[in-house]
């Protein structure tokens, strides 16, 4: 069983380590399981890194005209930063998904800041301005996702996708198959390149996934 320890500590011991902290804060420490670029679990406790938003695991970005798995790369980056040791997290709040929102460190590394500084996450300005400066550095030096084009994770979750140059007018393909099933396909999917749009049979092009779903199409499983 992964050990987890929770304590109440005063600000004097936290400012030195984290830079800032609530007057009375709750901290959690233990060996984490990395879920994605901004989420870890310590035991049964789910922790979301405060003030940042990393690409989702299935998310892809582009660089030099080629598509790459930036979501998996962000997850790998967080694993590299943590290594085999424990993390210590200072809780800020609990979100609507019952996750602890926290600032976490591994050794001397502030994981929240470092993920943004290396370009593997964006400053989540809707909730915090803490990492805007780190994002500016990553953007100006072309690190991580900033080496090419990407959709901000919050827009990607709402269905927005990068448009491929070879399919500028049809980034999401809605296909009505022989069984009258309405299925949509996205770039990188197994059948995307094979699908030909036939408007006379009910096929449609969409700009993003949410538009296809609103029209009654379901995402292909492959």
N, CA, C and O of each residue as an XYZ file, in Angstrom:
888
protein
N       0.852     -1.201      0.000
C       0.000      0.000      0.000
C       0.884      1.246      0.000
O       1.848      1.324      0.762
N       0.557      2.225     -0.857
C       1.351      3.441     -0.940
C       1.087      4.305      0.284
O      -0.066      4.607      0.591
N       2.170      4.715      1.003
C       1.956      5.515      2.197
C       1.478      6.910      1.844
O       1.903      7.475      0.836
N       0.599      7.472      2.660
C       0.145      8.845      2.484
C       0.030      9.475      3.854
O      -0.534      8.887      4.777
N       0.564     10.661      3.979
C       0.558     11.334      5.266
C      -0.044     12.716      5.086
O       0.305     13.427      4.144
N      -0.931     13.097      5.966
C      -1.589     14.393      5.902
C      -1.377     15.104      7.223
O      -1.613     14.529      8.286
N      -0.935     16.344      7.164
C      -0.668     17.090      8.389
C      -1.115     18.538      8.221
O      -1.262     19.013      7.095
N      -1.331     19.244      9.332
C      -1.531     20.689      9.327
C      -0.218     21.325      9.755
O       0.365     20.938     10.767
N       0.245     22.298      8.984
C       1.523     22.938      9.277
C       1.355     24.438      9.170
O       0.438     24.917      8.503
N       2.238     25.188      9.826
C       2.123     26.641      9.827
C       2.952     27.231      8.709
O       3.811     26.559      8.138
N       2.694     28.483      8.402
C       3.274     29.132      7.231
C       4.794     29.220      7.287
O       5.444     29.173      6.243
N       5.381     29.347      8.482
C       6.818     29.526      8.587
C       7.598     28.416      7.914
O       8.633     28.681      7.303
N       7.132     27.184      8.009
C       7.857     26.061      7.435
C       7.569     25.873      5.962
O       8.292     25.146      5.281
N       6.499     26.528      5.442
C       6.092     26.325      4.062
C       6.654     27.360      3.108
O       6.947     27.044      1.955
N       6.809     28.596      3.571
C       7.253     29.655      2.678
C       8.631     29.344      2.116
O       8.885     29.566      0.932
N       9.521     28.833      2.958
C      10.867     28.502      2.505
C      10.836     27.465      1.399
O      11.613     27.551      0.449
N       9.957     26.496      1.509
C       9.930     25.370      0.567
C       9.141     25.664     -0.697
O       9.555     25.275     -1.789
N       7.997     26.350     -0.563
C       7.106     26.557     -1.699
C       7.075     27.990     -2.213
O       6.529     28.244     -3.286
N       7.642     28.918     -1.477
C       7.589     30.303     -1.902
C       6.414     31.041     -1.296
O       6.544     32.207     -0.924
N       5.269     30.386     -1.190
C       4.089     30.952     -0.544
C       3.171     29.820     -0.151
O       3.257     28.727     -0.711
N       2.303     30.063      0.791
C       1.367     29.031      1.228
C       0.321     29.674      2.109
O       0.563     30.745      2.666
N      -0.838     29.050      2.251
C      -1.842     29.566      3.182
C      -1.297     29.555      4.605
O      -0.362     28.815      4.910
N      -1.885     30.381      5.479
C      -1.408     30.457      6.860
C      -1.455     29.095      7.535
O      -0.515     28.714      8.233
N      -2.537     28.363      7.334
C      -2.619     26.992      7.812
C      -2.938     26.134      6.589
O      -3.954     26.346      5.928
N      -2.088     25.185      6.292
C      -2.256     24.419      5.060
C      -2.191     22.937      5.349
O      -1.636     22.498      6.356
N      -2.770     22.184      4.443
C      -2.728     20.740      4.549
C      -1.738     20.222      3.525
O      -1.778     20.614      2.359
N      -0.856     19.348      3.956
C       0.073     18.803      2.974
C      -0.075     17.292      2.891
O      -0.438     16.619      3.855
N       0.219     16.795      1.709
C       0.170     15.360      1.445
C       1.506     14.957      0.862
O       2.075     15.672      0.037
N       1.996     13.829      1.285
C       3.273     13.378      0.759
C       3.268     11.869      0.592
O       2.634     11.151      1.365
N       3.970     11.398     -0.412
C       4.051      9.969     -0.682
C       4.553      9.725     -2.093
O       4.859     10.666     -2.826
N       4.633      8.478     -2.463
C       5.081      8.110     -3.808
C       3.878      8.160     -4.737
O       2.896      7.456     -4.501
N       3.929      8.979     -5.795
C       2.754      9.187     -6.634
C       2.662      8.219     -7.807
O       3.653      7.636     -8.245
N       1.437      8.073     -8.296
C       1.206      7.449     -9.602
C       0.818      8.567    -10.551
O      -0.130      9.306    -10.288
N       1.549      8.695    -11.657
C       1.316      9.788    -12.597
C       0.216      9.380    -13.573
O       0.353      8.395    -14.298
N      -0.872     10.142    -13.587
C      -2.015      9.854    -14.449
C      -1.860     10.540    -15.797
O      -2.048      9.920    -16.844
N      -1.516     11.824    -15.767
C      -1.235     12.573    -16.986
C      -0.364     13.764    -16.610
O       0.207     13.795    -15.520
N      -0.259     14.739    -17.498
C       0.671     15.831    -17.265
C       0.302     16.800    -16.163
O       1.128     17.638    -15.802
N      -0.894     16.728    -15.613
C      -1.249     17.621    -14.511
C      -2.028     16.908    -13.396
O      -2.645     17.557    -12.552
N      -1.994     15.584    -13.400
C      -2.744     14.827    -12.395
C      -1.909     13.677    -11.850
O      -1.307     12.921    -12.612
N      -1.876     13.551    -10.527
C      -1.206     12.424     -9.884
C      -2.135     11.851     -8.823
O      -3.072     12.513     -8.378
N      -1.866     10.624     -8.428
C      -2.578      9.996     -7.320
C      -1.548      9.588     -6.268
O      -0.504      9.024     -6.595
N      -1.849      9.874     -5.020
C      -1.068      9.345     -3.902
C      -2.008      8.455     -3.116
O      -2.915      8.938     -2.439
N      -1.790      7.155     -3.209
C      -2.756      6.244     -2.627
C      -4.086      6.410     -3.345
O      -4.146      6.331     -4.572
N      -5.148      6.640     -2.591
C      -6.469      6.840     -3.180
C      -6.807      8.321     -3.362
O      -7.905      8.664     -3.800
N      -5.864      9.188     -3.025
C      -6.096     10.622     -3.134
C      -5.714     11.125     -4.518
O      -4.580     10.940     -4.961
N      -6.667     11.767     -5.206
C      -6.432     12.317     -6.541
C      -6.018     13.781     -6.411
O      -6.670     14.566     -5.722
N      -4.930     14.131     -7.081
C      -4.374     15.479     -6.961
C      -4.234     16.106     -8.340
O      -3.627     15.526     -9.241
N      -4.797     17.287     -8.491
C      -4.696     18.070     -9.732
C      -3.731     19.219     -9.476
O      -3.908     19.972     -8.518
N      -2.715     19.365    -10.318
C      -1.727     20.415    -10.118
C      -2.366     21.792    -10.312
O      -2.971     22.071    -11.347
N      -2.221     22.625     -9.321
C      -2.842     23.951     -9.298
C      -2.280     24.875    -10.381
O      -1.071     24.926    -10.602
N      -3.182     25.606    -11.053
C      -2.776     26.712    -11.922
C      -2.213     26.338    -13.265
O      -1.738     27.214    -13.988
N      -2.243     25.050    -13.639
C      -1.702     24.645    -14.932
C      -2.692     23.712    -15.638
O      -3.565     23.119    -15.005
N      -2.540     23.595    -16.947
C      -3.371     22.681    -17.722
C      -2.484     22.038    -18.787
O      -1.988     22.714    -19.689
N      -2.294     20.737    -18.672
C      -1.448     19.988    -19.610
C      -2.319     19.317    -20.662
O      -3.501     19.079    -20.415
N      -1.761     19.005    -21.834
C      -2.553     18.323    -22.862
C      -3.052     16.972    -22.369
O      -2.378     16.286    -21.601
N      -4.239     16.607    -22.823
C      -4.822     15.320    -22.448
C      -4.025     14.179    -23.079
O      -3.371     14.366    -24.106
N      -4.080     13.004    -22.467
C      -3.292     11.866    -22.951
C      -3.476     11.577    -24.437
O      -2.477     11.323    -25.110
N      -4.711     11.601    -25.002
C      -4.865     11.311    -26.430
C      -4.549     12.506    -27.329
O      -4.583     12.381    -28.553
N      -4.240     13.664    -26.736
C      -4.097     14.877    -27.534
C      -2.833     14.866    -28.370
O      -1.785     14.397    -27.925
N      -2.936     15.382    -29.577
C      -1.777     15.511    -30.461
C      -1.541     16.978    -30.795
O      -2.464     17.793    -30.776
N      -0.285     17.299    -31.102
C       0.127     18.627    -31.529
C       0.899     18.455    -32.842
O       1.098     17.329    -33.298
N       1.328     19.553    -33.444
C       2.130     19.445    -34.661
C       3.435     20.202    -34.496
O       3.509     21.189    -33.764
N       4.461     19.729    -35.183
C       5.763     20.394    -35.237
C       6.406     20.030    -36.569
O       6.452     18.858    -36.944
N       6.898     21.032    -37.276
C       7.499     20.816    -38.595
C       6.537     20.085    -39.533
O       6.957     19.275    -40.358
N       5.248     20.381    -39.395
C       4.250     19.782    -40.264
C       3.871     18.365    -39.913
O       3.064     17.756    -40.614
N       4.429     17.822    -38.847
C       4.136     16.448    -38.442
C       3.393     16.430    -37.122
O       3.626     17.264    -36.248
N       2.494     15.467    -36.990
C       1.696     15.319    -35.780
C       2.445     14.453    -34.772
O       3.047     13.444    -35.140
N       2.406     14.850    -33.499
C       3.065     14.067    -32.450
C       2.193     14.049    -31.197
O       1.329     14.907    -31.019
N       2.428     13.068    -30.337
C       1.582     12.834    -29.159
C       2.046     13.695    -27.992
O       2.773     13.232    -27.113
N       1.612     14.958    -27.994
C       2.051     15.870    -26.939
C       1.459     15.501    -25.581
O       2.069     15.783    -24.549
N       0.273     14.870    -25.564
C      -0.309     14.441    -24.296
C       0.536     13.386    -23.602
O       0.774     13.458    -22.397
N       0.988     12.405    -24.376
C       1.856     11.364    -23.816
C       3.211     11.940    -23.437
O       3.803     11.534    -22.438
N       3.709     12.893    -24.237
C       5.003     13.507    -23.945
C       4.947     14.308    -22.651
O       5.906     14.304    -21.879
N       3.828     15.001    -22.405
C       3.678     15.764    -21.164
C       3.650     14.836    -19.956
O       4.236     15.141    -18.918
N       2.973     13.711    -20.093
C       2.926     12.722    -19.010
C       4.316     12.177    -18.726
O       4.707     12.024    -17.569
N       5.063     11.887    -19.787
C       6.429     11.380    -19.634
C       7.322     12.427    -18.981
O       8.201     12.083    -18.191
N       7.105     13.699    -19.302
C       7.905     14.768    -18.712
C       7.679     14.855    -17.204
O       8.630     15.018    -16.440
N       6.416     14.747    -16.775
C       6.123     14.789    -15.347
C       6.738     13.585    -14.637
O       7.257     13.722    -13.529
N       6.686     12.418    -15.255
C       7.315     11.234    -14.673
C       8.816     11.451    -14.513
O       9.395     11.085    -13.490
N       9.445     12.047    -15.525
C      10.881     12.309    -15.466
C      11.219     13.264    -14.330
O      12.193     13.047    -13.609
N      10.434     14.309    -14.163
C      10.684     15.291    -13.104
C      10.564     14.679    -11.710
O      11.323     15.025    -10.805
N       9.613     13.775    -11.546
C       9.381     13.162    -10.234
C      10.384     12.059     -9.944
O      10.853     11.924     -8.814
N      10.717     11.264    -10.965
C      11.639     10.160    -10.758
C      11.024      9.087     -9.868
O       9.827      8.812     -9.947
N      11.848      8.488     -9.025
C      11.381      7.398     -8.169
C      11.073      7.835     -6.743
O      10.718      7.013     -5.898
N      11.208      9.125     -6.480
C      11.033      9.591     -5.113
C       9.609      9.978     -4.764
O       8.688      9.805     -5.563
N       9.443     10.506     -3.557
C       8.152     10.997     -3.092
C       7.922     12.417     -3.587
O       8.849     13.095     -4.030
N       6.684     12.850     -3.505
C       6.349     14.254     -3.726
C       5.714     14.794     -2.460
O       5.201     14.038     -1.634
N       5.753     16.093     -2.318
C       5.039     16.748     -1.223
C       4.142     17.807     -1.855
O       4.609     18.610     -2.663
N       2.867     17.818     -1.499
C       1.879     18.698     -2.110
C       1.185     19.543     -1.048
O       0.790     19.043      0.005
N       1.045     20.821     -1.345
C       0.309     21.735     -0.478
C      -1.066     21.973     -1.090
O      -1.170     22.484     -2.205
N      -2.101     21.612     -0.381
C      -3.465     21.695     -0.883
C      -3.971     23.139     -0.921
O      -3.805     23.889      0.041
N      -4.591     23.521     -2.044
C      -5.243     24.826     -2.173
C      -6.748     24.713     -1.969
O      -7.360     25.544     -1.298
N      -7.341     23.666     -2.561
C      -8.793     23.498     -2.506
C      -9.150     22.114     -3.040
O      -8.270     21.321     -3.377
N     -10.427     21.838     -3.112
C     -10.924     20.620     -3.738
C     -11.819     21.027     -4.894
O     -12.669     21.904     -4.746
N     -11.627     20.378     -6.074
C     -12.421     20.769     -7.232
C     -13.717     19.969     -7.316
O     -14.004     19.145     -6.448
N     -14.495     20.218     -8.368
C     -15.808     19.583     -8.491
C     -15.725     18.092     -8.751
O     -16.724     17.383     -8.637
N     -14.522     17.605     -9.105
C     -14.329     16.171     -9.323
C     -13.763     15.485     -8.085
O     -13.304     14.345     -8.153
N     -13.797     16.184     -6.957
C     -13.300     15.676     -5.662
C     -11.790     15.450     -5.673
O     -11.277     14.642     -4.899
N     -11.077     16.163     -6.548
C      -9.617     16.105     -6.547
C      -9.063     17.227     -5.677
O      -9.638     18.313     -5.604
N      -7.944     16.952     -5.021
C      -7.231     17.984     -4.298
C      -6.456     18.812     -5.313
O      -5.702     18.260     -6.114
N      -6.631     20.120     -5.290
C      -5.880     21.020     -6.171
C      -4.699     21.532     -5.361
O      -4.880     22.148     -4.310
N      -3.475     21.275     -5.855
C      -2.304     21.500     -5.013
C      -1.087     21.938     -5.814
O      -1.006     21.741     -7.026
N      -0.155     22.531     -5.103
C       1.183     22.788     -5.630
C       2.071     21.671     -5.107
O       2.112     21.418     -3.903
N       2.780     21.003     -6.005
C       3.564     19.831     -5.614
C       5.039     20.006     -5.962
O       5.392     20.662     -6.942
N       5.881     19.408     -5.141
C       7.321     19.415     -5.370
C       7.873     18.003     -5.320
O       7.383     17.143     -4.588
N       8.898     17.792     -6.114
C       9.697     16.576     -6.052
C      11.127     17.032     -5.816
O      11.721     17.693     -6.668
N      11.673     16.685     -4.679
C      12.976     17.199     -4.286
C      12.892     18.724     -4.260
O      12.055     19.273     -3.543
N      13.737     19.422     -5.024
C      13.708     20.883     -5.036
C      12.908     21.452     -6.198
O      12.900     22.666     -6.402
N      12.235     20.596     -6.964
C      11.545     21.030     -8.182
C      10.074     21.322     -7.907
O       9.339     20.450     -7.442
N       9.650     22.540     -8.194
C       8.227     22.882     -8.169
C       7.632     22.335     -9.465
O       7.870     22.883    -10.542
N       6.865     21.265     -9.361
C       6.376     20.565    -10.554
C       5.411     21.421    -11.364
O       5.435     21.384    -12.594
N       4.572     22.182    -10.696
C       3.620     23.038    -11.404
C       4.364     24.017    -12.305
O       4.082     24.123    -13.499
N       5.315     24.727    -11.715
C       6.065     25.731    -12.467
C       6.918     25.101    -13.557
O       6.979     25.614    -14.674
N       7.573     23.999    -13.242
C       8.489     23.375    -14.206
C       7.757     22.833    -15.421
O       8.274     22.916    -16.535
N       6.561     22.278    -15.234
C       5.796     21.770    -16.372
C       5.471     22.895    -17.350
O       5.523     22.698    -18.564
N       5.137     24.072    -16.828
C       4.845     25.216    -17.689
C       6.132     25.776    -18.287
O       6.168     26.125    -19.467
N       7.177     25.862    -17.488
C       8.453     26.421    -17.932
C       9.060     25.614    -19.076
O       9.700     26.179    -19.963
N       8.864     24.290    -19.060
C       9.399     23.439    -20.124
C       8.418     23.279    -21.293
O       8.707     22.563    -22.251
N       7.269     23.942    -21.213
C       6.325     23.915    -22.328
C       5.429     22.705    -22.388
O       4.822     22.443    -23.426
N       5.326     21.944    -21.286
C       4.482     20.748    -21.275
C       3.098     21.022    -20.709
O       2.249     20.130    -20.682
N       2.865     22.244    -20.259
C       1.552     22.649    -19.757
C       1.422     24.152    -19.959
O       2.420     24.849    -20.140
N       0.194     24.645    -19.928
C      -0.069     26.074    -20.038
C      -0.484     26.630    -18.680
O      -1.008     25.910    -17.830
N      -0.240     27.918    -18.495
C      -0.754     28.587    -17.312
C      -2.279     28.626    -17.425
O      -2.815     29.161    -18.395
N      -2.970     28.067    -16.445
C      -4.436     27.987    -16.485
C      -4.982     29.286    -15.905
O      -5.393     29.340    -14.746
N      -4.982     30.339    -16.735
C      -5.266     31.678    -16.246
C      -6.697     31.856    -15.766
O      -6.996     32.821    -15.063
N      -7.575     30.950    -16.130
C      -8.945     31.018    -15.624
C      -8.966     30.861    -14.108
O      -9.866     31.365    -13.438
N      -7.967     30.157    -13.571
C      -7.942     29.872    -12.139
C      -6.763     30.502    -11.410
O      -6.823     30.696    -10.196
N      -5.686     30.825    -12.136
C      -4.506     31.352    -11.464
C      -3.589     32.052    -12.462
O      -3.506     31.661    -13.626
N      -2.902     33.092    -11.992
C      -1.917     33.803    -12.810
C      -0.501     33.464    -12.355
O       0.453     34.127    -12.762
N      -0.354     32.446    -11.523
C       0.933     32.144    -10.908
C       2.025     31.789    -11.914
O       3.200     32.054    -11.660
N       1.659     31.196    -13.051
C       2.681     30.651    -13.944
C       2.708     31.323    -15.313
O       3.214     30.756    -16.282
N       2.158     32.539    -15.384
C       2.147     33.274    -16.654
C       3.568     33.592    -17.107
O       3.875     33.495    -18.296
N       4.434     33.971    -16.175
C       5.824     34.270    -16.519
C       6.557     33.055    -17.050
O       7.327     33.164    -18.004
N       6.328     31.895    -16.444
C       6.951     30.656    -16.918
C       6.469     30.319    -18.327
O       7.246     29.857    -19.162
N       5.185     30.555    -18.583
C       4.651     30.281    -19.920
C       5.291     31.185    -20.969
O       5.574     30.742    -22.082
N       5.515     32.431    -20.623
C       6.142     33.371    -21.561
C       7.536     32.910    -21.954
O       7.930     33.016    -23.115
N       8.282     32.396    -20.980
C       9.629     31.897    -21.265
C       9.569     30.698    -22.202
O      10.329     30.621    -23.168
N       8.660     29.755    -21.915
C       8.518     28.560    -22.754
C       8.110     28.939    -24.173
O       8.626     28.385    -25.143
N       7.187     29.881    -24.288
C       6.719     30.312    -25.611
C       7.848     30.992    -26.390
O       8.044     30.711    -27.572
N       8.577     31.871    -25.738
C       9.632     32.626    -26.424
C      10.805     31.754    -26.845
O      11.511     32.070    -27.802
N      11.011     30.653    -26.124
C      12.134     29.761    -26.455
C      11.699     28.525    -27.232
O      12.531     27.690    -27.586
N      10.387     28.402    -27.503
C       9.893     27.300    -28.327
C      10.043     25.934    -27.694
O      10.401     24.969    -28.370
N       9.771     25.843    -26.397
C       9.927     24.569    -25.692
C       8.628     23.768    -25.679
O       7.539     24.338    -25.737
N       8.750     22.446    -25.604
C       7.588     21.574    -25.470
C       6.581     21.784    -26.584
O       6.929     21.721    -27.763
N       5.333     22.034    -26.215
C       4.276     22.255    -27.206
C       4.521     23.486    -28.057
O       4.016     23.581    -29.176
N       5.296     24.433    -27.535
C       5.528     25.692    -28.236
C       6.449     25.537    -29.436
O       6.693     26.510    -30.149
N       6.970     24.325    -29.679
C       7.804     24.115    -30.867
C       6.970     24.127    -32.144
O       7.516     24.241    -33.242
N       5.659     24.011    -32.006
C       4.789     23.979    -33.177
C       3.410     24.499    -32.838
O       3.279     25.473    -32.096
N       2.380     23.865    -33.369
C       1.001     24.295    -33.156
C       0.270     23.316    -32.242
O       0.548     22.117    -32.240
N      -0.665     23.851    -31.469
C      -1.448     23.005    -30.569
C      -2.760     23.698    -30.224
O      -2.900     24.910    -30.388
N      -3.692     22.930    -29.756
C      -4.953     23.452    -29.235
C      -4.831     23.510    -27.709
O      -4.450     22.511    -27.099
N      -5.142     24.640    -27.076
C      -5.106     24.670    -25.608
C      -5.963     23.537    -25.038
O      -7.055     23.275    -25.543
N      -5.485     22.875    -24.007
C      -6.208     21.705    -23.475
C      -7.674     21.975    -23.152
O      -8.522     21.110    -23.367
N      -7.983     23.174    -22.637
C      -9.374     23.469    -22.284
C     -10.258     23.538    -23.536
O     -11.442     23.207    -23.470
N      -9.698     23.962    -24.672
C     -10.456     23.958    -25.926
C     -10.517     22.555    -26.528
O     -11.524     22.176    -27.127
N      -9.440     21.787    -26.368
C      -9.406     20.416    -26.889
C     -10.483     19.572    -26.225
O     -11.125     18.754    -26.885
N     -10.688     19.764    -24.926
C     -11.720     18.996    -24.217
C     -13.125     19.350    -24.693
O     -14.056     18.560    -24.534
N     -13.277     20.522    -25.270
C     -14.569     20.946    -25.804
C     -14.752     20.532    -27.265
O     -15.754     20.871    -27.894
N     -13.770     19.793    -27.797
C     -13.931     19.249    -29.140
C     -13.165     19.950    -30.236
O     -13.234     19.513    -31.385
N     -12.432     21.025    -29.941
C     -11.687     21.720    -30.977
C     -10.439     20.916    -31.343
O      -9.776     20.360    -30.467
N     -10.121     20.854    -32.635
C      -8.973     20.083    -33.107
C      -8.160     20.883    -34.117
O      -8.671     21.791    -34.772
N      -6.890     20.528    -34.229
C      -6.044     21.119    -35.256
C      -6.532     20.684    -36.628
O      -6.972     19.547    -36.799
N      -6.458     21.568    -37.594
C      -6.866     21.254    -38.959
C      -5.643     20.820    -39.747
O      -4.647     21.542    -39.805
N      -5.715     19.648    -40.352
C      -4.628     19.154    -41.186
C      -4.572     19.932    -42.496
O      -5.607     20.303    -43.050
N      -3.352     20.177    -42.991
C      -3.196     20.911    -44.238
C      -3.827     20.189    -45.415
O      -4.308     20.823    -46.355
N      -3.826     18.844    -45.362
C      -4.352     18.103    -46.502
C      -5.873     17.958    -46.433
O      -6.486     17.442    -47.367
N      -6.485     18.409    -45.336
C      -7.950     18.379    -45.238
C      -8.440     19.691    -44.641
O      -9.086     19.693    -43.594
N      -8.132     20.838    -45.316
C      -8.420     22.136    -44.724
C      -9.898     22.396    -44.507
O     -10.261     23.163    -43.616
N     -10.767     21.767    -45.309
C     -12.185     22.039    -45.196
C     -12.951     20.923    -44.484
O     -14.172     20.991    -44.345
N     -12.229     19.901    -44.038
C     -12.925     18.770    -43.423
C     -12.086     18.161    -42.303
O     -11.646     17.017    -42.416
N     -11.859     18.909    -41.227
C     -11.038     18.379    -40.133
C     -11.704     17.232    -39.385
O     -11.012     16.397    -38.803
N     -13.043     17.174    -39.388
C     -13.786     16.070    -38.774
C     -14.762     15.549    -39.824
O     -15.581     16.304    -40.348
N     -14.671     14.253    -40.128
C     -15.493     13.664    -41.183
C     -16.667     12.887    -40.601
O     -16.481     11.910    -39.875
N     -17.870     13.330    -40.926
C     -19.076     12.627    -40.500
C     -19.552     11.700    -41.602
O     -19.857     12.147    -42.708
N     -19.615     10.404    -41.301
C     -19.938      9.400    -42.313
C     -21.197      8.624    -41.918
O     -21.342      8.202    -40.771
N     -22.112      8.441    -42.891
C     -23.285      7.585    -42.693
C     -22.983      6.265    -43.392
O     -22.909      6.207    -44.619
N     -22.806      5.189    -42.591
C     -22.381      3.921    -43.185
C     -23.566      3.130    -43.742
O     -24.704      3.599    -43.735
N     -23.273      1.920    -44.223
C     -24.292      1.090    -44.850
C     -25.420      0.698    -43.925
O     -26.510      0.362    -44.388
N     -25.181      0.734    -42.622
C     -26.224      0.409    -41.645
C     -26.910      1.665    -41.109
O     -27.618      1.630    -40.103
N     -26.677      2.786    -41.822
C     -27.285      4.076    -41.476
C     -26.792      4.625    -40.138
O     -27.432      5.491    -39.540
N     -25.658      4.119    -39.678
C     -25.064      4.645    -38.455
C     -24.311      5.927    -38.784
O     -23.617      6.008    -39.798
N     -24.450      6.913    -37.933
C     -23.794      8.210    -38.149
C     -22.535      8.262    -37.282
O     -22.611      8.443    -36.067
N     -21.386      8.102    -37.920
C     -20.098      8.003    -37.235
C     -19.183      9.129    -37.720
O     -19.128      9.428    -38.913
N     -18.464      9.749    -36.775
C     -17.486     10.745    -37.229
C     -16.066     10.271    -36.937
O     -15.825      9.509    -36.000
N     -15.127     10.746    -37.769
C     -13.728     10.331    -37.712
C     -12.843     11.572    -37.594
O     -13.117     12.602    -38.210
N     -11.780     11.460    -36.796
C     -10.866     12.582    -36.586
C      -9.477     12.219    -37.098
O      -9.151     11.037    -37.202
N      -8.647     13.223    -37.421
C      -7.280     12.947    -37.873
C      -6.543     12.046    -36.895
O      -6.610     12.247    -35.683
N      -5.846     11.059    -37.424
C      -5.146     10.096    -36.581
C      -5.940      8.841    -36.328
O      -5.385      7.832    -35.893
N      -7.268      8.888    -36.601
C      -8.109      7.708    -36.454
C      -7.821      6.696    -37.570
O      -7.315      7.047    -38.636
N      -8.151      5.463    -37.297
C      -7.825      4.373    -38.223
C      -8.442      4.563    -39.605
O      -7.824      4.212    -40.611
N      -9.656      5.116    -39.666
C     -10.374      5.191    -40.940
C     -10.458      6.607    -41.514
O     -11.065      6.812    -42.565
N      -9.859      7.574    -40.836
C     -10.021      8.958    -41.267
C      -9.618      9.166    -42.731
O     -10.373      9.749    -43.510
N      -8.441      8.694    -43.095
C      -7.948      8.918    -44.457
C      -8.740      8.141    -45.502
O      -8.725      8.493    -46.681
N      -9.434      7.083    -45.077
C     -10.187      6.265    -46.031
C     -11.576      6.820    -46.319
O     -12.167      6.531    -47.360
N     -12.090      7.618    -45.391
C     -13.459      8.118    -45.540
C     -13.522      9.196    -46.619
O     -12.737     10.144    -46.610
N     -14.452      9.043    -47.536
C     -14.725     10.043    -48.559
C     -16.118     10.622    -48.295
O     -17.085      9.883    -48.114
N     -16.202     11.927    -48.278
C     -17.464     12.586    -47.969
C     -18.402     12.538    -49.171
O     -18.074     13.003    -50.263
N     -19.588     11.956    -48.933
C     -20.615     11.839    -49.967
C     -21.874     12.550    -49.455
O     -22.715     11.938    -48.796
N     -21.994     13.832    -49.764
C     -23.131     14.598    -49.244
C     -24.481     13.997    -49.605
O     -25.439     14.107    -48.840
N     -24.556     13.357    -50.783
C     -25.828     12.783    -51.205
C     -26.271     11.630    -50.310
O     -27.446     11.265    -50.311
N     -25.337     11.047    -49.539
C     -25.676      9.949    -48.643
C     -25.749     10.409    -47.182
O     -25.907      9.597    -46.270
N     -25.633     11.696    -46.983
C     -25.753     12.229    -45.629
C     -24.432     12.511    -44.935
O     -24.419     12.960    -43.789
N     -23.311     12.250    -45.621
C     -22.007     12.545    -45.023
C     -21.828     14.061    -44.884
O     -22.351     14.839    -45.682
N     -21.080     14.457    -43.858
C     -20.871     15.884    -43.625
C     -19.458     16.144    -43.114
O     -18.824     15.267    -42.525
N     -18.976     17.364    -43.349
C     -17.712     17.829    -42.778
C     -18.020     18.745    -41.596
O     -18.971     19.526    -41.627
N     -17.191     18.631    -40.549
C     -17.365     19.473    -39.373
C     -16.031     20.105    -38.999
O     -14.970     19.571    -39.323
N     -16.091     21.238    -38.320
C     -14.870     21.917    -37.893
C     -14.294     21.310    -36.629
O     -13.077     21.307    -36.443
N     -15.166     20.786    -35.740
C     -14.669     20.185    -34.505
C     -15.646     19.118    -34.027
O     -16.774     19.032    -34.513
N     -15.211     18.318    -33.087
C     -15.984     17.156    -32.648
C     -17.330     17.531    -32.038
O     -18.328     16.847    -32.265
N     -17.361     18.610    -31.270
C     -18.609     19.007    -30.645
C     -19.695     19.306    -31.670
O     -20.873     19.041    -31.433
N     -19.291     19.859    -32.811
C     -20.247     20.151    -33.879
C     -20.814     18.861    -34.453
O     -22.009     18.776    -34.739
N     -19.941     17.837    -34.626
C     -20.400     16.546    -35.151
C     -21.369     15.880    -34.177
O     -22.385     15.324    -34.594
N     -21.061     15.934    -32.896
C     -21.929     15.309    -31.898
C     -23.277     16.016    -31.815
O     -24.311     15.377    -31.616
N     -23.260     17.337    -31.967
C     -24.508     18.084    -31.938
C     -25.404     17.718    -33.130
O     -26.627     17.839    -33.060
N     -24.774     17.267    -34.227
C     -25.519     16.874    -35.425
C     -25.959     15.411    -35.374
O     -26.546     14.904    -36.329
N     -25.677     14.737    -34.263
C     -26.136     13.359    -34.099
C     -25.155     12.284    -34.510
O     -25.537     11.122    -34.645
N     -23.879     12.652    -34.716
C     -22.854     11.677    -35.071
C     -22.116     11.224    -33.811
O     -21.925     12.001    -32.876
N     -21.704      9.954    -33.802
C     -20.929      9.409    -32.684
C     -19.502      9.141    -33.129
O     -19.258      8.798    -34.285
N     -18.566      9.298    -32.214
C     -17.154      9.148    -32.550
C     -16.808      7.696    -32.850
O     -17.270      6.787    -32.161
N     -15.999      7.484    -33.874
C     -15.526      6.145    -34.198
C     -14.694      5.592    -33.049
O     -13.961      6.337    -32.399
N     -14.800      4.313    -32.799
C     -14.049      3.675    -31.719
C     -12.613      3.399    -32.120
O     -11.809      2.997    -31.280
N     -12.276      3.603    -33.371
C     -10.914      3.322    -33.840
C     -10.356      4.528    -34.583
O      -9.221      4.490    -35.057
